[in-house]
Amino acid sequence: MIDKLKVTLAQINPTIADVVGNTQKIIHFLQKGRQTNIQVMAFPEMAVIGYPAQDLLFRSEIIEANLLAIKKIAPHTKDYLAVVVGFCEPAFEKEKWRLDRQHLYNSYALFSKGKLIGTGQKICLPNYGVFDDFRYFIPGQEAKIFDIEGIKIGVEICEDLWYKNTDDDHPIYPCRPTQVLSQKGADLIIVLNASPYHVGKERTKEELVTEQARENQVPIFYVNMWGANDKIIFDGNSLAADIEGHIIARGAGFCDDLVICDLDLKSKVAKHIPPPPFHEEEMIYRALVTGKRDYHKKCGIHQSLVGVSGGIDSATVLAIDVAALGKENVLAILSPSRYTSKETLEDGIRLCQNLEVNYKIIPIEEQETTGCWIGSVPEKYKRFIKYFGEPKNEVVFENQQAIDRMSILRAIANEENRLISGTGNKSELATGYATVCGDLQADILVIGDLYKHQVYKVAGYINELNHREIIPQTIIDRVPSAELSKDQVDPFNYHRLDKLVQLKVEEYKTNEELLSLAPEGDSNFTRDEVNTYSRLIDLNEHKRFKSGYILKISPLAFGEERRINTAKRVNLWEQHF
């Protein structure tokens, strides 16, 4: 039996359904690994097709191509003791495939010396958050051990690792795969992952891997994909732990990586690698840059368009777009109105100059040569008054300004084949402080999962990262305002709103529970706050369904993972508030 084993975690960025391209990446990494005498290499969950492939898994030609990929990969593993690759495995012969029931496994293929020696299936299928595995997959029934030259290798997939020994019995999951593999005598366990990023996930993941390795007395090698598929971002940060629960290998975040670790098979311990400092704003920034870059790259549209207002949100989005796509691929549009202050417009221009992006000023109203806005009501709005009279709701013409701005952006985007970057944040989306057919109609909401205080943190980090004032301090210091009417400011205390939305949306706190809670360093929420903001969150569900993709960086983002009816009436007995 071999005493020492060189194990490598191949951290790659697959593109959904690009079976040829993903297979080429896998083969490329295998060729690189041969140069360093690697014995074992592991690739992420569903590496061949990408994850989550959603209803593309119902297309038989994609499944067949993914099976062909396994055959093409096999000969490139001839110099390896073991190679593990995530793929999609049919449970039945093709004539029995049906779209009205699951017919697939989320599987791995294990190769040795150029031959496929076996496959295994994901046992614990998650059905929460962004995960919808039960729509497509059949759960596996056996946690498998492969004995290769006397080394017992256990393999599992993502959620299998998360079912810990100390957890209560799960109503659906049939076993604790990690515990079972340990009891079967595994010398090491390889875990294939497509584990999405959210704030704090790197710590949670590290705690999980170290606990499972220590509790089950088996080294664990955790390989995670990186990149973004639609709104879901993967951070990589692959790692390994020995039987003492020490981290013995650590991959980079948000990039390709070959994470190499030498394992002593007798002691099953190795040198401890201390954790790097994790800064929330840095991780958020890197995640959003990755999400924005990959969305453009994988959609095949390489240029973006940002409506710049001179406020903190659009400034942060513009800086992220430049980092993701390059300044030459970003166009900024400033569309002032009669309510736009001179200072705001000047700050927007200064921001564009700091980032060295091309920008154009296209007012939403015509100007006289003196620079004064014509009349008290824009000419195009007078048609409304002609047929309906003066509006009783002051937001009619305020919202129209947002719609006018989006009309300008959409025309440019169509002409120049650009994607529009939305600038709304999570606090605004929660309360409906956004306009249907206006700012909500961007193609992708870059900061749509950031609370307002997080936007400020990321803006500060951008300046720190560049060692200069990219985002003008006057933008950071300015009181937030949409500038849709005279002397307007945002009608929120964001310190309190951010926390209430987080508790209500992400943790599903009841109104009664909220009354006993408070933002950090502040007083408890009042009944008026709770009633007002809860009502706004409920009333504006329909708006969020009409928005573009929201890049996910929280445990629960608006969109597919938060499924709330738009037509509803929550009417409960008084004791339930």
Order of alpha helices (4+ residues) and beta strands (2+ residues): beta-alpha-beta-alpha-beta-beta-beta-beta-beta-alpha-alpha-beta-alpha-beta-beta-beta-beta-beta-beta-alpha-beta-alpha-beta-alpha-beta-alpha-alpha-beta-alpha-beta-alpha-alpha-alpha-alpha-alpha-alpha-beta
